[in-house]
Amino acid sequence: MGKRPISDFKRRTAKRLREKATGAEDILWRHLRRLEIEGTHFRRQVVIGPYIADFACLTRRLIIEVDGSQHGEDANIQRDEARTRWLNSEGYRVLRFWNNDVMTRTEAVLEAIHTVLAATPPRLSSAGDPPPQGEGDPSRGET
């Protein structure tokens, strides 16, 4: 069974999220895009199943979420837990960081990410991991 195409709605939503990144997301993105660890290539606002991940390294099956204070509310905690369970069931590991930690404890956040990457070997793929359909397509003005 092949991959299901990404809906136009999800593609537009992911693009809008990339364009309107939070300050914490911008800070983390500047670091993730320069990582020099073999087998890592992060993408921003990646559609994975029914969700859009803030950052994803597909070869390492690692998702990084940067959460604001609204994620501390009961309903959002439950939604995040269900989301993490689904992503885990698909073989992804999910790391969550608070906006405040990314902005004020950037080195500690990066150290935690490096630790997980060092413990997670890249998965083998004959064709590499092309971007998800519509993600990072320069002809569409996406990055």
C-alpha positions, -999 to +999 in steps of 0.1 A: +000+000+000+014+034-010+015+066+008-017+086+009-014+120-008-014+150+015-045+171+013-043+206+000-057+218+034-028+201+053-002+214+027-015+250+031-017+247+069+019+234+071+031+262+048+012+288+070+028+274+101+063+276+085+056+313+076+043+321+111+068+303+132+070+313+169+102+328+182+111+295+199+106+276+167+128+301+148+156+297+174+154+259+173+152+258+135+184+279+131+202+252+151+185+221+136+192+232+100+229+234+107+233+201+125+263+183+113+255+148+124+255+123+096+221+110+087+202+140+100+181+164+080+153+181+098+122+196+081+098+221+095+060+216+098+059+182+083+026+164+077+028+129+092-005+111+090-032+132+106-007+155+123+017+183+114+050+179+133+069+211+142+102+194+132+110+160+119+141+140+110+126+112+089+158+091+087+160+090+125+122+089+130+125+117+154+099+144+159+105+176+179+076+196+192+079+231+207+050+238+229+035+270+243+016+274+275-017+262+260-002+227+259-004+227+297-042+228+297-060+195+304-077+191+270-045+198+252-025+175+274-048+147+264-047+156+227-008+157+229-007+123+246-030+108+219-009+124+192+023+110+207+008+075+211-001+075+174+033+088+163+050+062+185+029+035+169+042+046+135+078+043+147+085+079+157+101+091+189+087+124+200+106+150+220+087+179+235+102+212+248+085+242+262+089+275+243+105+290+273+132+263+275+141+266+239+145+304+243+163+304+277+180+270+279+188+265+242+221+246+249+203+221+272+176+215+246+202+210+219+221+186+242+190+165+247+184+164+210+220+154+203+217+126+230+187+111+213+203+114+178+234+097+190+214+068+203+192+065+172+209+051+141+196+062+108+173+037+091+184+023+058+166+034+027+174+026-009+161+060-022+167+082+008+139+102+023+124+126-002+104+154+013+067+146+019+046+156-010+045+193-012+071+199+016+100+220+007+091+223-030+109+254-042+087+256-073+057+262-049+077+288-029+080+264+001+110+260+023 
